[in-house]
């Protein structure tokens, strides 16, 4: 629970009414689904049941002295929607509660959250140690921009604990990973990385976009900061862009300062969409995972598929670790990569494109985490800006297809994938 939520009653004269405790007392140990539906909301004097959208850029004060008190910090409250907004704050409070964090900071996009992390916790001369297995835009941000401003960046395989330990340097300030990763859904040992970071005074930042708090809470496993592209499962229907960071009050204050100063702010409408999306997050993730488990079983037995990258498979090298880290039974996420075999005159790339182009229902798009199943060819889309060497290190080859399993009837998803696979 954040400091603003635990404000002593005697100090309410210095706190705007809409910054008081939300409608749900988190001290009563409610379950995740209850938190997802009710946490974070502060009802206005209108008594609304559903959360309102505060489409305002600025706020009105009672007097010049009241305005001055807001600006100098004597009084806590809204100043400008680049800084704070009631709709955004509701989303932040609800997400923080779901992740078991003290505070969340919302951003304009998932990449905005990653940029905020870099600007808040790194400076020239520092070292960022990251996993090879990352979203292509994250690697581009680290290599092209953070390195440009004097941050040293290096990469190791996310599942190689010895490699992580050997790569730590005296100036390492942040270890960054995705778990599960994009696009191979590989798993990091978050508990081990937490111990490594604590022993070396390093921040552990985990991108929890693919698992969401419905499946995994990295803070409970020892991470310091959780990153989200809210655009994905937190919305769940591919409607709006947004991102978020979750962690301690202290760390989030540093992130908030970056967002406030840099203008990486989430819009009130988008925040409202995400807040409503969180209400069904756990239910949706259960259904996504059930479908994904069946699709993976189909793919692993298809003669034209050489490899399926999905930790829900019992022979996956990280299956046991994923089972331990993911608190939902049989919940391994709904993102998987699978590699198509060359066929006849078709090389790996042509065979993968044939499977993609043969679908009639599945959406060919680079987005994921949608109610609709999506499919893409990472080597020529999400990771195409990487060098061939960098793609190889990330495990992105020409035969790889990334699949985000949606909420359609699973039999229809399998039939659509089989059109191309069966005709190779």
C-alpha positions as CSV (number, residue, x, y, z in Angstrom):
1,X,0.0,0.0,0.0
2,X,1.4,3.4,-0.9
3,X,2.2,6.2,1.5
4,X,-0.6,8.3,0.1
5,X,-3.0,5.5,0.9
6,X,-1.8,5.3,4.5
7,X,-1.9,9.0,5.2
8,X,-2.8,9.7,8.9
9,X,-6.3,11.1,9.3
10,X,-4.8,14.1,11.2
11,X,-3.0,15.2,8.1
12,X,-6.0,15.2,5.8
13,X,-6.1,19.0,5.9
14,X,-3.0,18.9,3.7
15,X,-4.4,16.3,1.4
16,X,-6.9,16.8,-1.4
17,X,-10.0,14.6,-0.8
18,X,-9.5,12.6,-4.0
19,X,-6.1,11.5,-2.7
20,X,-7.6,9.7,0.3
21,X,-7.8,5.9,0.7
22,X,-9.5,4.1,-2.1
23,X,-12.9,2.3,-1.8
24,X,-11.3,-1.1,-1.0
25,X,-9.4,-1.6,2.3
26,X,-6.4,-3.6,1.1
27,X,-5.5,-4.4,4.7
28,X,-8.4,-6.9,4.8
29,X,-6.5,-9.5,2.6
30,X,-8.9,-9.6,-0.3
31,X,-8.3,-12.1,-3.1
32,X,-6.8,-11.2,-6.5
33,X,-10.1,-11.1,-8.4
34,X,-11.7,-8.8,-5.8
35,X,-8.7,-6.5,-6.0
36,X,-8.9,-6.5,-9.8
37,X,-12.5,-5.4,-9.7
38,X,-12.5,-2.9,-6.9
39,X,-9.1,-1.6,-5.8
40,X,-7.8,1.9,-6.5
41,X,-11.1,3.7,-7.0
42,X,-12.0,6.8,-5.0
43,X,-15.6,7.8,-5.5
44,X,-16.4,11.5,-6.0
45,X,-19.3,13.4,-4.3
46,X,-21.4,12.2,-7.3
47,X,-21.4,8.7,-5.8
48,X,-20.6,7.0,-9.1
49,X,-20.4,3.2,-9.1
50,X,-18.2,2.8,-12.2
51,X,-14.9,4.7,-12.4
52,X,-15.2,8.0,-14.2
53,X,-12.8,9.4,-16.9
54,X,-11.2,12.7,-15.9
55,X,-10.6,14.3,-19.2
56,X,-8.9,17.4,-17.9
57,X,-5.5,18.9,-18.5
58,X,-5.4,21.1,-15.4
59,X,-7.1,21.6,-12.0
60,X,-8.7,24.6,-10.1
61,X,-7.5,25.8,-6.7
62,X,-9.4,27.5,-3.9
63,X,-7.1,30.5,-3.8
64,X,-3.6,31.7,-4.9
65,X,-2.3,30.3,-1.6
66,X,-3.9,26.9,-2.3
67,X,-2.2,26.8,-5.7
68,X,1.1,27.8,-4.3
69,X,0.8,25.0,-1.6
70,X,0.2,22.4,-4.4
71,X,3.2,23.6,-6.3
72,X,5.6,23.7,-3.4
73,X,4.5,20.4,-2.0
74,X,3.0,21.7,1.2
75,X,-0.3,20.2,0.0
76,X,-0.6,16.9,-1.9
77,X,-2.9,17.0,-4.8
78,X,-3.3,17.4,-8.5
79,X,-1.3,20.0,-10.3
80,X,-1.4,19.1,-14.0
81,X,-2.4,15.9,-15.9
82,X,1.2,15.5,-17.1
83,X,1.9,14.9,-13.5
84,X,-1.2,13.2,-12.0
85,X,-4.7,12.5,-13.1
86,X,-7.5,10.8,-11.0
87,X,-8.2,8.2,-13.8
88,X,-4.5,7.4,-14.1
89,X,-4.1,7.2,-10.4
90,X,-7.0,4.6,-10.1
91,X,-5.2,2.4,-12.7
92,X,-1.9,2.8,-10.9
93,X,-3.3,1.9,-7.5
94,X,-5.1,-1.2,-8.8
95,X,-2.1,-2.5,-10.7
96,X,0.2,-1.9,-7.7
97,X,-2.2,-3.9,-5.5
98,X,-2.3,-6.7,-8.0
99,X,1.5,-6.8,-8.2
100,X,1.9,-6.5,-4.4
101,X,3.8,-3.3,-5.0
102,X,3.7,-0.1,-2.9
103,X,3.2,2.1,-5.9
104,X,2.9,2.1,-9.7
105,X,3.7,4.8,-12.3
106,X,1.8,4.7,-15.6
107,X,3.4,5.7,-18.9
108,X,2.3,6.4,-22.4
109,X,3.5,3.0,-23.8
110,X,5.4,-0.1,-22.8
111,X,8.6,1.3,-24.4
112,X,7.9,4.6,-22.4
113,X,8.0,2.5,-19.2
114,X,11.4,1.0,-20.3
115,X,12.8,4.4,-21.2
116,X,11.6,5.7,-17.8
117,X,13.4,2.9,-16.1
118,X,16.6,3.7,-17.9
119,X,16.4,7.4,-17.2
120,X,15.5,6.9,-13.5
121,X,18.1,4.3,-12.6
122,X,21.0,4.6,-14.9
123,X,23.5,7.4,-15.7
124,X,26.7,7.8,-17.8
125,X,29.3,5.3,-16.7
126,X,26.8,2.7,-15.4
127,X,26.5,-0.8,-16.8
128,X,23.1,-2.3,-17.8
129,X,23.2,-6.1,-18.0
130,X,20.3,-7.6,-19.9
131,X,19.1,-10.9,-21.4
132,X,19.7,-11.7,-25.0
133,X,16.1,-12.7,-25.3
134,X,14.3,-9.4,-25.4
135,X,11.8,-7.5,-27.6
136,X,13.7,-6.0,-30.5
137,X,12.7,-2.4,-29.6
138,X,14.1,-2.9,-26.1
139,X,17.5,-3.9,-27.5
140,X,17.3,-1.0,-30.0
141,X,16.7,1.4,-27.1
142,X,19.6,0.0,-25.1
143,X,22.1,-0.2,-27.9
144,X,21.2,3.0,-29.9
145,X,20.3,5.4,-27.2
146,X,21.4,4.4,-23.7
147,X,24.9,3.5,-25.1
148,X,24.9,6.9,-26.9
149,X,24.6,8.6,-23.5
150,X,27.4,6.6,-21.9
151,X,25.6,3.6,-20.4
152,X,27.5,0.4,-21.1
153,X,25.3,-2.5,-22.2
154,X,25.9,-6.2,-22.4
155,X,23.8,-9.3,-22.8
156,X,23.7,-12.9,-21.6
157,X,21.4,-15.9,-22.2
158,X,18.4,-15.4,-19.8
159,X,18.5,-19.0,-18.6
160,X,22.3,-19.2,-17.9
161,X,22.8,-18.4,-14.2
162,X,26.5,-18.7,-14.4
163,X,26.6,-16.3,-17.4
164,X,24.7,-13.7,-15.4
165,X,27.1,-14.0,-12.4
166,X,30.2,-13.8,-14.6
167,X,28.9,-10.7,-16.5
168,X,28.3,-8.6,-13.4
169,X,30.8,-5.7,-13.2
170,X,31.6,-3.2,-10.5
171,X,29.5,-0.6,-12.3
172,X,26.5,-2.8,-13.0
173,X,23.5,-0.9,-11.7
174,X,20.5,-2.7,-13.4
175,X,19.8,-6.3,-14.5
176,X,17.0,-6.4,-16.9
177,X,15.0,-9.4,-18.2
178,X,11.7,-10.6,-19.6
179,X,10.2,-13.7,-18.2
180,X,8.6,-15.2,-20.2
181,X,10.6,-13.6,-23.0
182,X,9.7,-12.3,-26.5
183,X,9.4,-14.2,-28.8
184,X,10.6,-17.6,-27.4
185,X,8.8,-17.4,-24.0
186,X,12.0,-18.4,-22.2
187,X,12.1,-18.3,-18.4
188,X,14.5,-16.5,-16.1
189,X,15.2,-17.7,-12.6
190,X,14.0,-14.6,-10.9
191,X,14.9,-15.9,-7.4
192,X,18.5,-16.5,-8.4
193,X,18.8,-13.1,-10.1
194,X,17.3,-11.4,-7.0
195,X,20.0,-13.0,-4.8
196,X,22.7,-12.0,-7.3
197,X,21.4,-8.4,-7.4
198,X,21.2,-8.1,-3.7
199,X,24.7,-9.3,-3.2
200,X,26.0,-6.7,-5.6
201,X,23.7,-3.8,-4.9
202,X,22.0,-4.0,-8.3
203,X,18.4,-3.3,-9.2
204,X,16.5,-6.3,-10.7
205,X,13.9,-5.2,-13.3
206,X,11.6,-7.8,-14.7
207,X,9.3,-7.3,-17.7
208,X,6.1,-9.2,-16.6
209,X,4.1,-8.3,-19.7
210,X,3.6,-11.9,-20.9
211,X,2.7,-13.4,-17.5
212,X,0.9,-10.5,-15.9
213,X,0.2,-10.6,-12.1
214,X,-2.5,-13.1,-12.8
215,X,0.3,-15.7,-13.4
216,X,3.4,-14.3,-11.7
217,X,4.4,-11.6,-9.3
218,X,8.1,-10.8,-9.7
219,X,8.2,-8.6,-6.7
220,X,7.2,-11.5,-4.5
221,X,10.1,-13.4,-6.1
222,X,12.6,-10.7,-5.2
223,X,12.5,-8.3,-8.1
224,X,12.8,-4.6,-7.4
225,X,10.8,-3.2,-10.3
226,X,8.2,-4.7,-12.6
227,X,7.7,-3.4,-16.1
228,X,4.5,-3.7,-18.1
229,X,3.4,-3.0,-21.6
230,X,-0.2,-2.4,-20.6
231,X,-1.1,-2.4,-24.3
232,X,-1.0,-6.2,-24.1
233,X,-2.9,-8.3,-21.6
234,X,-3.7,-5.6,-19.1
235,X,-6.0,-4.2,-21.8
236,X,-6.5,-7.5,-23.4
237,X,-8.4,-6.3,-26.5
238,X,-5.8,-4.4,-28.5
239,X,-7.5,-1.0,-28.0
240,X,-5.0,1.5,-26.5
241,X,-1.3,2.0,-25.7
242,X,0.2,2.3,-22.3
243,X,2.9,1.1,-19.9
244,X,3.7,0.9,-16.2
245,X,6.4,0.4,-13.6
246,X,5.6,-1.1,-10.2
247,X,7.9,-1.2,-7.1
248,X,8.6,0.5,-3.8
249,X,7.5,4.1,-3.1
250,X,11.2,5.2,-3.2
251,X,11.9,3.7,-6.6
252,X,8.6,4.8,-8.1
253,X,9.1,8.3,-7.0
254,X,12.3,8.4,-9.1
255,X,10.3,7.0,-12.0
256,X,7.5,9.5,-11.4
257,X,9.9,12.4,-11.6
258,X,11.1,11.2,-15.0
259,X,7.5,10.8,-16.3
260,X,6.5,14.2,-14.9
261,X,9.5,16.0,-16.4
262,X,9.7,14.1,-19.7
263,X,6.0,14.0,-20.4
264,X,5.8,10.2,-20.9
265,X,2.3,10.3,-19.3
266,X,-0.6,8.0,-19.8
267,X,-3.9,9.6,-21.1
268,X,-6.9,9.5,-18.8
269,X,-9.0,7.6,-21.4
270,X,-6.3,4.9,-21.8
271,X,-6.0,4.6,-18.1
272,X,-9.8,4.0,-17.8
273,X,-9.6,1.3,-20.5
274,X,-6.8,-0.4,-18.6
275,X,-8.6,-0.2,-15.3
276,X,-11.7,-1.9,-16.8
277,X,-9.3,-4.4,-18.5
278,X,-7.9,-5.4,-15.1
279,X,-11.3,-6.4,-13.9
280,X,-11.2,-9.5,-16.2
281,X,-7.5,-10.1,-16.3
282,X,-7.4,-13.2,-14.2
283,X,-10.4,-14.8,-15.9
284,X,-8.9,-14.0,-19.4
285,X,-5.5,-15.3,-18.5
286,X,-7.1,-18.6,-17.3
287,X,-8.8,-19.0,-20.7
288,X,-5.7,-17.9,-22.7
289,X,-3.6,-20.5,-20.9
290,X,-6.1,-23.3,-21.4
291,X,-6.2,-22.6,-25.1
292,X,-2.4,-22.2,-25.3
293,X,-1.8,-25.6,-23.7
294,X,-3.9,-27.3,-26.3
295,X,-2.3,-25.4,-29.2
296,X,1.2,-26.3,-28.0
297,X,0.2,-29.9,-27.8
298,X,-1.0,-29.8,-31.4
299,X,2.1,-28.1,-32.6
300,X,4.6,-30.3,-30.8
301,X,3.1,-33.3,-32.5
302,X,2.9,-31.9,-36.0
303,X,5.5,-33.4,-38.5
304,X,6.3,-30.0,-40.1
305,X,7.2,-28.3,-36.8
306,X,10.7,-28.9,-35.6
307,X,10.6,-27.0,-32.2
308,X,8.0,-25.5,-30.0
309,X,9.2,-22.9,-27.5
310,X,6.6,-23.0,-24.7
311,X,7.3,-23.7,-21.0
312,X,4.0,-25.4,-20.5
313,X,5.4,-28.5,-22.3
314,X,6.7,-31.1,-19.8
315,X,10.0,-31.6,-21.7
316,X,10.7,-27.8,-21.9
317,X,14.0,-27.2,-20.0
318,X,12.4,-24.5,-17.9
319,X,9.1,-26.3,-17.3
320,X,9.8,-26.9,-13.6
321,X,11.0,-23.4,-13.0
322,X,8.0,-21.9,-14.7
323,X,5.7,-24.1,-12.7
324,X,7.4,-22.8,-9.5
325,X,7.3,-19.2,-10.5
326,X,3.8,-19.0,-12.0
327,X,1.2,-19.2,-9.2
328,X,-1.7,-20.2,-11.5
329,X,-2.1,-23.9,-11.9
330,X,-1.3,-24.9,-15.6
331,X,-0.7,-21.2,-16.3
332,X,2.3,-20.8,-18.6
333,X,1.1,-17.8,-20.6
334,X,-0.2,-17.8,-24.1
335,X,2.8,-16.7,-26.1
336,X,4.8,-19.3,-27.9
337,X,7.3,-19.6,-30.7
338,X,7.4,-22.5,-33.1
339,X,9.9,-23.3,-35.9
340,X,8.7,-24.6,-39.2
341,X,10.7,-27.1,-41.2
342,X,11.9,-26.3,-44.7
343,X,9.7,-28.1,-47.3
344,X,10.6,-29.0,-50.9
345,X,11.6,-25.8,-52.7
346,X,10.7,-23.7,-49.6
347,X,13.4,-22.6,-47.3
348,X,12.7,-21.9,-43.6
349,X,11.6,-18.3,-44.2
350,X,9.3,-19.3,-47.1
351,X,7.8,-22.2,-45.2
352,X,7.1,-19.9,-42.2
353,X,5.5,-17.3,-44.5
354,X,3.4,-20.0,-46.1
355,X,2.0,-21.1,-42.7
356,X,1.3,-17.4,-41.8
357,X,-0.3,-16.6,-45.2
358,X,-2.5,-19.7,-45.1
359,X,-4.4,-18.6,-42.0
360,X,-7.9,-17.3,-42.6
361,X,-9.0,-16.3,-39.1
362,X,-5.8,-15.6,-37.1
363,X,-4.6,-12.0,-37.4
364,X,-1.3,-11.3,-39.0
365,X,-0.1,-8.5,-36.8
366,X,2.9,-7.7,-34.5
367,X,0.7,-7.0,-31.5
368,X,0.0,-9.7,-28.9
369,X,-2.0,-10.3,-25.7
370,X,-5.2,-9.7,-27.5
371,X,-8.5,-11.6,-27.3
372,X,-7.9,-12.4,-31.0
373,X,-5.1,-14.9,-31.8
374,X,-2.2,-13.1,-33.6
375,X,0.7,-14.5,-35.6
376,X,3.9,-12.9,-36.9
377,X,7.4,-13.7,-38.3
378,X,9.8,-12.1,-35.8
379,X,12.9,-12.1,-38.0
380,X,11.2,-9.8,-40.5
381,X,9.0,-7.8,-38.1
382,X,9.6,-7.3,-34.4
383,X,13.3,-8.2,-34.6
384,X,14.2,-7.1,-38.2
385,X,16.2,-4.1,-37.1
386,X,18.7,-6.4,-35.2
387,X,21.8,-7.6,-36.9
388,X,21.8,-11.2,-38.1
389,X,24.2,-12.0,-35.3
390,X,22.0,-10.4,-32.7
391,X,19.0,-12.3,-34.0
392,X,20.9,-15.5,-33.8
393,X,21.9,-14.8,-30.2
394,X,18.2,-14.1,-29.4
395,X,17.2,-17.4,-31.0
396,X,15.3,-15.7,-33.8
397,X,15.8,-17.7,-37.0
398,X,14.0,-17.5,-40.3
399,X,11.8,-20.5,-39.5
400,X,10.5,-19.1,-36.3
401,X,6.8,-18.0,-35.9
402,X,5.5,-16.2,-32.8
403,X,1.9,-17.0,-31.9
404,X,-0.2,-15.2,-29.3
405,X,-3.1,-17.6,-28.5
406,X,-6.4,-15.8,-28.2
407,X,-9.8,-16.6,-26.8
408,X,-11.5,-18.1,-29.9
409,X,-12.6,-21.7,-29.8
410,X,-9.4,-23.6,-29.6
411,X,-10.5,-26.0,-32.2
412,X,-10.8,-23.1,-34.7
413,X,-7.3,-21.8,-33.8
414,X,-5.8,-25.3,-34.4
415,X,-7.6,-25.7,-37.7
416,X,-6.4,-22.4,-38.9
417,X,-2.8,-23.2,-38.1
418,X,-3.2,-26.6,-39.7
419,X,-4.1,-25.1,-43.1
420,X,-0.6,-24.1,-43.7
421,X,1.3,-26.7,-41.8
422,X,-0.6,-29.6,-43.5
423,X,0.0,-28.2,-47.0
424,X,3.8,-27.8,-46.7
